[in-house]
Amino acid sequence: MPYICMYCGKEIKNLERSTVRCPYCGYRVLAKKRSSLAKEVKS
């Protein structure tokens, strides 16, 4: 599952489990990337 760095905004495809850091800037706050599909809800 891809993650996005909250500081520099780059996408990280594979994340090592031992260190949770952005390989580009070293920031420790990452978010899971959301899917691009919109969900339909009946009202």
Summary of the structure (lengths in Angstrom):
residues: 43
radius of gyration: 13.4
end to end distance: 31.3
largest distance: 44.5
contacts: 67
relative contact order: 0.35
helix: 0%
strand: 19%
